Amino acid sequence: MGYNTKFKGTLGFNRNLNADEMDKLYFLLDECDLVFDGDIGVKWKGQEKNYTMMEDLIAITSEMRKEIPDFAFTGYMLAQGEDVSDRWMLEMVDGVPYKRVIGDKIVCPHCGGRIFDEVVKVQL
């Protein structure tokens, strides 16, 4: 067994890709847990036990930039692990993926239990 993280959302492209560029990206996506979401971007393909999403995005971007120097993914995907406290956002900033934690851990003033700030809810 392993730990499962689910992703929701689509990462877009910073520019329109031509047919040859899309073909190259399609080939690279075949090696990871991402698929095309129409022609607007890529999304998680729903594979169980994904451990390398951020590394995959770095590798794909690096490979695409060999022919398209300004290539970058844009946007974000919400991530939810098996533990309710494991929720975060994979956000692309200047073509680099960042992990941003969602919700602050706070302590209930009545019972002392840990609860979470529900400003942002992740429903996967």
DSSP file (Angstrom, degrees, kcal/mol; ACC not computed):
  #  RESIDUE AA STRUCTURE BP1 BP2  ACC     N-H-->O    O-->H-N    N-H-->O    O-->H-N    TCO  KAPPA ALPHA  PHI   PSI    X-CA   Y-CA   Z-CA
    1    1 A M              0   0    0      0, 0.0     2,-0.3     0, 0.0     0, 0.0   0.000 360.0 360.0 360.0 162.8    0.0    0.0    0.0
    2    2 A G        -     0   0    0      0, 0.0     2,-0.4     0, 0.0    47,-0.1  -0.853 360.0 -76.6-149.3-176.3    1.0    3.6   -0.3
    3    3 A Y        -     0   0    0     -2,-0.3     2,-0.5    46,-0.1    78,-0.0  -0.740  41.6-146.6 -94.4 137.9   -0.3    7.1    0.2
    4    4 A N        -     0   0    0     -2,-0.4    78,-0.7    45,-0.1     2,-0.4  -0.894  13.6-174.5-111.2 131.5   -2.8    8.5   -2.3
    5    5 A T  E     -A   81   0A   0     -2,-0.5    45,-0.4    76,-0.2     2,-0.3  -0.992  11.4-153.9-121.4 130.5   -3.1   12.2   -3.3
    6    6 A K  E     -A   80   0A   0     74,-2.7    74,-2.4    -2,-0.4     2,-0.4  -0.810   7.0-154.9-103.3 144.9   -5.9   13.3   -5.6
    7    7 A F  E     -A   79   0A   0     -2,-0.3     2,-0.4    72,-0.2    72,-0.2  -0.929   7.5-170.4-121.2 143.9   -5.6   16.4   -7.8
    8    8 A K  E     +A   78   0A   0     70,-2.4    70,-3.0    -2,-0.4     2,-0.2  -0.998  45.5  42.1-135.1 131.7   -8.4   18.6   -9.2
    9    9 A G  S    S-     0   0    0     -2,-0.4    35,-0.5    68,-0.2     2,-0.4  -0.607  72.0 -89.1 125.8 174.3   -8.0   21.3  -11.7
   10   10 A T        -     0   0    0     66,-0.4     2,-0.6    -2,-0.2    66,-0.5  -0.980  20.0-144.2-126.9 134.5   -6.3   22.1  -15.0
   11   11 A L  E     -CB  42  75A   0     31,-2.9    31,-2.5    -2,-0.4    64,-0.2  -0.875  25.9-156.5 -94.4 125.4   -2.9   23.5  -15.7
   12   12 A G  E     - B   0  74A   0     62,-1.8    62,-2.1    -2,-0.6     2,-0.3  -0.174  15.2-105.5 -89.3-173.9   -3.0   25.7  -18.8
   13   13 A F  E     - B   0  73A   0     27,-0.5    60,-0.2    60,-0.2    -1,-0.1  -0.863  13.8-133.4-113.6 150.1   -0.2   26.8  -21.2
   14   14 A N  S    S+     0   0    0     58,-2.0     2,-0.3    -2,-0.3    59,-0.1   0.537  90.9  16.4 -79.5  -5.4    1.3   30.3  -21.3
   15   15 A R  S    S-     0   0    0     57,-0.3     2,-0.2     0, 0.0    57,-0.1  -0.971  93.4 -84.1-155.6 164.3    1.0   30.3  -25.1
   16   16 A N        -     0   0    0     -2,-0.3     2,-0.4     1,-0.0    24,-0.1  -0.567  43.9-141.7 -73.2 138.6   -0.8   28.5  -27.9
   17   17 A L        -     0   0    0     -2,-0.2     2,-0.1     4,-0.0    -1,-0.0  -0.839   7.7-135.2-103.6 138.9    0.9   25.3  -29.0
   18   18 A N     >  -     0   0    0     -2,-0.4     4,-2.5     1,-0.1     5,-0.2  -0.271  36.9 -92.0 -81.7 177.8    1.1   24.2  -32.6
   19   19 A A  H  > S+     0   0    0      1,-0.2     4,-2.3     2,-0.2     5,-0.1   0.890 125.6  49.4 -61.4 -42.3    0.4   20.7  -33.7
   20   20 A D  H  > S+     0   0    0      1,-0.2     4,-2.1     2,-0.2    -1,-0.2   0.900 112.2  48.5 -64.2 -40.3    4.1   19.6  -33.5
   21   21 A E  H  > S+     0   0    0      2,-0.2     4,-2.3     1,-0.2    -2,-0.2   0.886 111.0  50.4 -66.8 -39.3    4.4   21.1  -30.0
   22   22 A M  H  X S+     0   0    0     -4,-2.5     4,-2.8     2,-0.2    -2,-0.2   0.896 108.8  52.9 -64.7 -39.6    1.2   19.3  -28.9
   23   23 A D  H  X S+     0   0    0     -4,-2.3     4,-2.1     2,-0.2    -2,-0.2   0.920 109.7  48.0 -61.7 -43.8    2.5   16.0  -30.3
   24   24 A K  H  X S+     0   0    0     -4,-2.1     4,-2.0     1,-0.2    -2,-0.2   0.925 113.2  47.8 -63.0 -43.9    5.8   16.4  -28.3
   25   25 A L  H  X S+     0   0    0     -4,-2.3     4,-2.6     1,-0.2    -2,-0.2   0.898 108.5  54.8 -64.1 -40.3    3.8   17.2  -25.1
   26   26 A Y  H  X S+     0   0    0     -4,-2.8     4,-1.3     1,-0.2    -1,-0.2   0.916 108.0  49.9 -57.6 -44.3    1.5   14.3  -25.7
   27   27 A F  H  < S+     0   0    0     -4,-2.1     4,-0.3     1,-0.2     3,-0.2   0.906 112.5  46.8 -60.9 -43.6    4.5   12.0  -25.9
   28   28 A L  H >< S+     0   0    0     -4,-2.0     3,-1.4     1,-0.2    -2,-0.2   0.867 107.6  56.2 -68.0 -37.0    5.9   13.4  -22.6
   29   29 A L  H ><>S+     0   0    0     -4,-2.6     3,-1.9     1,-0.3     5,-0.6   0.793  93.2  70.1 -66.2 -27.2    2.6   13.2  -20.8
   30   30 A D  T 3<5S+     0   0    0     -4,-1.3    -1,-0.3     1,-0.3    -2,-0.2   0.730  95.0  56.1 -62.3 -20.7    2.4    9.4  -21.6
   31   31 A E  T < 5S+     0   0    0     -3,-1.4    -1,-0.3    -4,-0.3     2,-0.2   0.433 112.1  37.1 -91.5  -0.8    5.3    9.0  -19.1
   32   32 A C  T < 5S-     0   0    0     -3,-1.9    21,-0.1     2,-0.3     2,-0.0  -0.666  96.9 -83.2-138.5-169.2    3.5   10.6  -16.1
   33   33 A D  T   5S+     0   0    0     -2,-0.2    12,-2.0    14,-0.0    13,-0.4  -0.113  90.7  97.5 -96.3  36.5    0.1   11.0  -14.4
   34   34 A L  E   < -D   44   0A   0     -5,-0.6     2,-0.3    10,-0.3    -2,-0.3  -0.928  45.2-178.5-124.1 149.4   -1.1   13.8  -16.6
   35   35 A V  E     -D   43   0A   0      8,-2.7     8,-2.7    -2,-0.3     2,-0.1  -0.927  38.6 -85.8-136.5 162.8   -3.4   13.9  -19.7
   36   36 A F  E     -D   42   0A   0     -2,-0.3     2,-0.7     6,-0.2     6,-0.3  -0.443  26.5-151.1 -66.6 142.0   -4.7   16.6  -22.0
   37   37 A D    >   -     0   0    0      4,-3.0     3,-1.6     1,-0.2     4,-0.5  -0.783  64.2 -69.4-110.6  81.7   -7.8   18.5  -20.9
   38   38 A G  T 3  S-     0   0    0     -2,-0.7    -1,-0.2     1,-0.2     3,-0.1  -0.466  91.6 -48.3  63.4-139.6   -9.1   19.3  -24.3
   39   39 A D  T 3  S+     0   0    0     -2,-0.1    -1,-0.2     1,-0.1     3,-0.1   0.186 127.1  81.7-108.6  16.2   -6.8   21.9  -25.9
   40   40 A I  S <  S-     0   0    0     -3,-1.6   -27,-0.5     1,-0.2     2,-0.3   0.650 103.9 -67.8 -95.7 -15.8   -6.8   24.1  -22.8
   41   41 A G        -     0   0    0     -4,-0.5    -4,-3.0   -29,-0.2     2,-0.3  -0.985  58.6 -58.8 164.1-155.4   -4.2   22.3  -20.7
   42   42 A V  E     -CD  11  36A   0    -31,-2.5   -31,-2.9    -2,-0.3     2,-0.3  -0.914  37.1-175.3-127.6 153.3   -3.4   19.2  -18.7
   43   43 A K  E     - D   0  35A   0     -8,-2.7    -8,-2.7    -2,-0.3     2,-0.2  -0.919  39.6 -79.3-140.7 166.5   -5.0   17.5  -15.8
   44   44 A W  E     - D   0  34A   0    -35,-0.5   -10,-0.3    -2,-0.3   -35,-0.1  -0.457  32.7-144.3 -66.0 136.0   -4.4   14.6  -13.4
   45   45 A K        -     0   0    0    -12,-2.0    -1,-0.1    -2,-0.2   -11,-0.1   0.463  41.5-108.6 -86.0   0.4   -5.4   11.3  -15.1
   46   46 A G        +     0   0    0    -13,-0.4     2,-0.1     1,-0.2   -12,-0.1   0.616  58.7 162.4  88.6  12.1   -6.6    9.8  -11.8
   47   47 A Q        -     0   0    0    -14,-0.2     3,-0.4     1,-0.1    -1,-0.2  -0.406  38.9-119.2 -64.8 140.1   -3.8    7.3  -11.3
   48   48 A E  S    S+     0   0    0      1,-0.2    -1,-0.1    -2,-0.1   -44,-0.1  -0.499  87.7  24.9 -77.6 150.5   -3.6    6.0   -7.8
   49   49 A K  S    S-     0   0    0      1,-0.2     2,-0.6    -2,-0.2    -1,-0.2   0.926  71.8-179.8  65.4  51.4   -0.4    6.5   -5.7
   50   50 A N        +     0   0    0    -45,-0.4    -1,-0.2    -3,-0.4   -45,-0.2  -0.737  14.6 158.9 -82.8 123.2    1.0    9.6   -7.4
   51   51 A Y        +     0   0    0     -2,-0.6    -1,-0.1   -47,-0.1     4,-0.1   0.505  65.8  49.7-116.4 -10.8    4.3   10.6   -5.8
   52   52 A T     >  +     0   0    0      1,-0.1     4,-3.0     2,-0.1     5,-0.2   0.046  59.4 125.1-126.4  26.6    6.0   12.7   -8.5
   53   53 A M  H  > S+     0   0    0      1,-0.2     4,-2.2     2,-0.2     5,-0.2   0.926  82.8  43.1 -56.4 -49.0    3.6   15.3   -9.8
   54   54 A M  H  > S+     0   0    0      1,-0.2     4,-2.0     2,-0.2    -1,-0.2   0.914 115.7  48.4 -66.3 -41.8    5.9   18.3   -9.1
   55   55 A E  H  > S+     0   0    0      1,-0.2     4,-2.5     2,-0.2    -1,-0.2   0.889 110.1  53.2 -64.0 -39.3    9.0   16.5  -10.4
   56   56 A D  H  X S+     0   0    0     -4,-3.0     4,-2.8     1,-0.2     5,-0.2   0.916 108.1  49.9 -61.6 -43.5    7.0   15.4  -13.6
   57   57 A L  H  X S+     0   0    0     -4,-2.2     4,-2.4    -5,-0.2    -1,-0.2   0.891 111.1  49.1 -64.6 -38.6    6.0   19.0  -14.3
   58   58 A I  H  X S+     0   0    0     -4,-2.0     4,-2.5     2,-0.2    -1,-0.2   0.927 113.1  47.2 -64.5 -44.5    9.6   20.2  -13.9
   59   59 A A  H  X S+     0   0    0     -4,-2.5     4,-2.4     2,-0.2    -2,-0.2   0.915 113.4  47.5 -64.4 -43.9   10.9   17.5  -16.2
   60   60 A I  H  X S+     0   0    0     -4,-2.8     4,-2.8     2,-0.2     5,-0.2   0.934 113.1  48.5 -63.7 -45.9    8.2   18.2  -18.8
   61   61 A T  H  X S+     0   0    0     -4,-2.4     4,-2.2    -5,-0.2    -2,-0.2   0.922 111.7  50.0 -60.7 -44.2    8.8   21.9  -18.7
   62   62 A S  H  < S+     0   0    0     -4,-2.5     4,-0.4     1,-0.2    -1,-0.2   0.917 113.4  45.4 -60.8 -44.4   12.6   21.4  -19.0
   63   63 A E  H >< S+     0   0    0     -4,-2.4     3,-1.0     1,-0.2     4,-0.4   0.909 113.0  49.7 -67.2 -42.4   12.1   19.1  -22.0
   64   64 A M  H >X S+     0   0    0     -4,-2.8     4,-2.3     1,-0.2     3,-1.3   0.856 103.5  61.2 -64.9 -34.3    9.6   21.4  -23.8
   65   65 A R  T 3< S+     0   0    0     -4,-2.2    -1,-0.2     1,-0.3    -2,-0.2   0.615  85.5  76.0 -71.9 -10.7   11.9   24.4  -23.3
   66   66 A K  T <4 S+     0   0    0     -3,-1.0    -1,-0.3    -4,-0.4    -2,-0.2   0.851 117.3  16.8 -64.4 -32.6   14.6   22.7  -25.4
   67   67 A E  T <4 S+     0   0    0     -3,-1.3    -2,-0.2    -4,-0.4    -1,-0.2   0.631 136.6  40.5-110.3 -23.5   12.5   23.6  -28.4
   68   68 A I    ><  -     0   0    0     -4,-2.3     3,-2.4    -5,-0.1    -1,-0.2  -0.795  68.2-171.3-127.9  86.5   10.2   26.3  -27.0
   69   69 A P  T 3  S+     0   0    0      0, 0.0    -4,-0.1     0, 0.0    -1,-0.1   0.740  85.0  46.2 -55.8 -26.9   12.3   28.4  -24.6
   70   70 A D  T 3  S+     0   0    0     -6,-0.1   -56,-0.1     2,-0.0    -5,-0.1   0.299  81.0 134.2 -99.7  11.0    9.4   30.3  -23.2
   71   71 A F    <   +     0   0    0     -3,-2.4     2,-0.3   -10,-0.1    -6,-0.1  -0.326  25.0 156.5 -62.9 138.4    7.1   27.3  -22.6
   72   72 A A        -     0   0    0    -57,-0.1   -58,-2.0    -8,-0.1   -57,-0.3  -0.968  39.9-124.8-158.4 147.2    5.4   27.2  -19.2
   73   73 A F  E     -B   13   0A   0     -2,-0.3    22,-0.5   -60,-0.2     2,-0.3  -0.629  32.5-159.6 -81.8 153.4    2.4   25.7  -17.5
   74   74 A T  E     +B   12   0A   0    -62,-2.1   -62,-1.8    -2,-0.2     2,-0.2  -0.908  42.0  25.7-131.2 160.4    0.1   28.2  -15.8
   75   75 A G  E    S-BE  11  92A   0     17,-0.5    17,-2.9    -2,-0.3     2,-0.3  -0.528  75.0 -85.7  94.0-155.7   -2.6   28.0  -13.1
   76   76 A Y  E     - E   0  91A   0    -66,-0.5   -66,-0.4    15,-0.2     2,-0.4  -0.976  15.2-144.7-153.7 162.0   -3.0   25.5  -10.2
   77   77 A M  E     - E   0  90A   0     13,-2.1    13,-3.0    -2,-0.3     2,-0.3  -0.990  24.3-127.8-128.2 141.2   -4.4   22.2   -9.1
   78   78 A L  E     -AE   8  89A   0    -70,-3.0   -70,-2.4    -2,-0.4     2,-0.4  -0.692  25.3-157.8 -85.5 141.6   -5.9   21.5   -5.7
   79   79 A A  E     -AE   7  88A   0      9,-3.3     9,-2.2    -2,-0.3     2,-0.4  -0.961  12.1-175.3-124.9 139.7   -4.4   18.4   -4.0
   80   80 A Q  E     -AE   6  87A   0    -74,-2.4   -74,-2.7    -2,-0.4     7,-0.2  -0.969   9.0-160.3-136.2 118.7   -6.0   16.3   -1.2
   81   81 A G  E     -A    5   0A   0      5,-3.7   -76,-0.2    -2,-0.4     5,-0.1  -0.241  40.5 -94.4 -84.1-179.6   -4.1   13.5    0.5
   82   82 A E  S    S+     0   0    0    -78,-0.7     2,-0.4    -2,-0.1   -77,-0.1   0.832 110.2  74.4 -66.6 -32.7   -5.7   10.7    2.5
   83   83 A D  S >  S-     0   0    0      1,-0.1     3,-2.2     3,-0.1    -2,-0.4  -0.693  86.4-133.1 -81.8 131.3   -5.2   12.6    5.7
   84   84 A V  T 3  S+     0   0    0     -2,-0.4    -1,-0.1     1,-0.3    -3,-0.1   0.789 106.6  55.9 -57.0 -28.6   -7.8   15.5    6.0
   85   85 A S  T 3  S+     0   0    0      1,-0.2     2,-1.5    -5,-0.1    -1,-0.3   0.609  86.4  87.0 -80.6 -10.3   -5.0   17.8    7.0
   86   86 A D    <   +     0   0    0     -3,-2.2    -5,-3.7    -5,-0.1     2,-0.4  -0.609  57.8 130.4 -91.7  78.0   -3.0   17.0    3.9
   87   87 A R  E     +E   80   0A   0     -2,-1.5    15,-1.8    -7,-0.2     2,-0.3  -0.997  23.1 145.9-132.8 136.3   -4.5   19.6    1.5
   88   88 A W  E     -EF  79 101A   0     -9,-2.2    -9,-3.3    -2,-0.4     2,-0.5  -0.939  41.0-111.3-158.3 173.2   -2.5   21.9   -0.6
   89   89 A M  E     -EF  78 100A   0     11,-2.9    11,-2.7    -2,-0.3     2,-0.9  -0.974  14.1-147.8-120.3 127.7   -2.3   23.7   -3.9
   90   90 A L  E     -EF  77  99A   0    -13,-3.0   -13,-2.1    -2,-0.5     2,-0.4  -0.859  30.8-175.3 -90.5 107.7    0.1   22.9   -6.7
   91   91 A E  E     -EF  76  98A   0      7,-2.7     7,-2.5    -2,-0.9     2,-0.6  -0.903  21.5-139.6-113.9 132.1    0.6   26.4   -8.2
   92   92 A M  E     +EF  75  97A   0    -17,-2.9   -17,-0.5    -2,-0.4     2,-0.5  -0.797  22.4 179.1 -90.5 123.9    2.7   27.2  -11.2
   93   93 A V  E >  S- F   0  96A   0      3,-2.7     3,-1.6    -2,-0.6   -19,-0.1  -0.972  74.0 -21.0-127.5 114.1    4.7   30.4  -10.9
   94   94 A D  T 3  S-     0   0    0     -2,-0.5    -1,-0.1     1,-0.3   -20,-0.1   0.868 128.3 -52.0  53.5  39.2    6.9   31.4  -13.8
   95   95 A G  T 3  S+     0   0    0    -22,-0.5    -1,-0.3     1,-0.2   -22,-0.1   0.507 117.3 111.4  80.0   4.9    6.8   27.8  -15.0
   96   96 A V  E <   -F   93   0A   0     -3,-1.6    -3,-2.7   -23,-0.1     2,-0.3  -0.942  66.1-127.0-114.4 131.0    7.9   26.4  -11.7
   97   97 A P  E     -F   92   0A   0      0, 0.0     2,-0.4     0, 0.0    -5,-0.2  -0.585  26.6-172.2 -78.6 135.8    5.6   24.3   -9.5
   98   98 A Y  E     -F   91   0A   0     -7,-2.5    -7,-2.7    -2,-0.3     2,-0.6  -0.957  20.1-135.1-124.0 144.9    5.1   25.4   -5.8
   99   99 A K  E     -F   90   0A   0     -2,-0.4     2,-0.5    -9,-0.2    -9,-0.2  -0.898  23.7-174.3 -99.9 118.3    3.3   23.6   -3.0
  100  100 A R  E     -F   89   0A   0    -11,-2.7   -11,-2.9    -2,-0.6     2,-0.1  -0.964  21.5-130.6-117.4 121.7    1.1   26.0   -1.0
  101  101 A V  E     -F   88   0A   0     -2,-0.5     2,-0.5   -13,-0.2   -13,-0.3  -0.444  19.5-142.5 -70.3 139.6   -0.6   24.6    2.1
  102  102 A I        +     0   0    0    -15,-1.8   -15,-0.2    -2,-0.1    20,-0.1  -0.896  61.5  11.2-106.9 130.6   -4.4   25.4    2.3
  103  103 A G  S    S-     0   0    0     -2,-0.5     2,-0.3    13,-0.1   -16,-0.1   0.528  76.6-107.0  81.3 133.7   -6.0   26.2    5.6
  104  104 A D        -     0   0    0     -3,-0.0    13,-2.3    13,-0.0     2,-0.4  -0.733  27.4-120.3 -93.4 141.0   -4.3   27.0    8.8
  105  105 A K  E     +G  116   0B   0     -2,-0.3     2,-0.3    11,-0.2    11,-0.2  -0.670  40.5 176.3 -76.7 129.3   -4.4   24.6   11.7
  106  106 A I  E     -G  115   0B   0      9,-2.8     9,-3.0    -2,-0.4     2,-0.5  -0.910  28.0-119.6-131.8 162.0   -6.0   26.2   14.7
  107  107 A V  E     -G  114   0B   0     -2,-0.3     7,-0.2     7,-0.2     6,-0.1  -0.878  28.4-117.4-105.7 132.1   -7.0   24.9   18.2
  108  108 A C     >  -     0   0    0      5,-3.2     4,-1.7    -2,-0.5     5,-0.0  -0.488  16.9-145.1 -65.2 127.6  -10.6   24.9   19.3
  109  109 A P  T  4 S+     0   0    0      0, 0.0    -1,-0.2     0, 0.0    -2,-0.0   0.687  94.9  45.6 -70.1 -15.8  -10.9   27.2   22.3
  110  110 A H  T  4 S+     0   0    0      3,-0.1    -2,-0.0     1,-0.0    -3,-0.0   0.879 129.6  14.2 -93.4 -45.3  -13.5   24.9   23.9
  111  111 A C  T  4 S-     0   0    0      2,-0.1     3,-0.1     0, 0.0    -1,-0.0   0.591  90.2-125.2-110.5 -12.9  -12.1   21.4   23.6
  112  112 A G     <  +     0   0    0     -4,-1.7     2,-0.1     1,-0.3     0, 0.0   0.477  62.1 141.1  81.3   1.2   -8.5   22.0   22.7
  113  113 A G        -     0   0    0     -6,-0.1    -5,-3.2     1,-0.1     2,-0.4  -0.394  58.2-105.7 -75.7 154.8   -8.8   19.8   19.6
  114  114 A R  E     +G  107   0B   0     -7,-0.2     2,-0.3    -3,-0.1    -7,-0.2  -0.668  46.0 167.2 -81.5 131.3   -7.1   20.7   16.3
  115  115 A I  E     -G  106   0B   0     -9,-3.0    -9,-2.8    -2,-0.4     2,-0.4  -0.796  27.8-116.4-131.3 176.3   -9.5   22.1   13.6
  116  116 A F  E     -G  105   0B   0     -2,-0.3     2,-0.5   -11,-0.2   -11,-0.2  -0.909  22.0-111.0-122.6 145.6   -8.8   23.8   10.3
  117  117 A D        -     0   0    0    -13,-2.3     3,-0.5    -2,-0.4   -13,-0.0  -0.618  29.1-156.4 -68.3 121.8   -9.7   27.2    9.0
  118  118 A E        +     0   0    0     -2,-0.5     3,-0.2     1,-0.2    -1,-0.1  -0.049  56.4 119.3 -99.0  32.7  -12.3   26.4    6.3
  119  119 A V  S    S+     0   0    0      1,-0.2     2,-0.5     2,-0.0    -1,-0.2   0.907  85.5  31.6 -59.6 -40.9  -11.7   29.5    4.2
  120  120 A V  S    S-     0   0    0     -3,-0.5     2,-0.4     2,-0.0    -1,-0.2  -0.979  78.1-165.5-120.9 120.7  -10.8   27.3    1.4
  121  121 A K        -     0   0    0     -2,-0.5     2,-0.6    -3,-0.2    -3,-0.0  -0.869   8.5-150.6-105.7 139.7  -12.4   23.8    1.1
  122  122 A V        -     0   0    0     -2,-0.4     2,-0.6   -20,-0.1    -2,-0.0  -0.942  13.2-176.9-108.5 116.8  -11.0   21.1   -1.2
  123  123 A Q              0   0    0     -2,-0.6   -45,-0.1     1,-0.1    -2,-0.0  -0.892 360.0 360.0-115.8  99.2  -13.7   18.7   -2.4
  124  124 A L              0   0    0     -2,-0.6    -1,-0.1  -118,-0.0  -117,-0.1   0.399 360.0 360.0-107.1 360.0  -12.1   16.0   -4.5
